[in-house]
Amino acid sequence: MRLRTLLGDHPCTAALKNGSIKSDLVTFDFVEVSPTNKGFKPMVREQAFDVSEMAIVTYLMAKSFGKPMVLLPNVVLARFQHGYALYHARSGTLTARDLNGKRVGIRSFTTTTGAWLRGILAKDHDVDLDSIDWVTFEDAHVAEYKDPTKRAPEGRSSRCCSTANSTRF
């Protein structure tokens, strides 16, 4: 059996991808997509792969809309999300609470990092998430999801600020 497979390059996937771990029953045909999360949308919308790494929020949303997916609970990438909330250094010193009533850009409202950061901001920093004007740069991986955010103008990117010009909360 051959399985079209999307897996990123992670320490826990290296042996499988380089062939040092093999199966007599299954052959993995690895598809390279960079960054790997660009493969989540075709997986959810078109079942483009037989096996796919996927962010947990994308998977949970896909299941909530009845997508025919099965979770294999194997973590291939994990990180603390706290360091991924950035703001432009020219804004001076800000605290998380300073986001109340402001416009905040995020790649997509449904990213796992975004979900974690919204939870951290609300629970740990008393940020009123409903007061924020959320602006997104991409649609959700799951087409059926109705995005409540505003869309950034065409041609704008969520990578508009380099980390050299950014400060972490």
Disulfide bonds with the S-S distance in Angstrom:
none
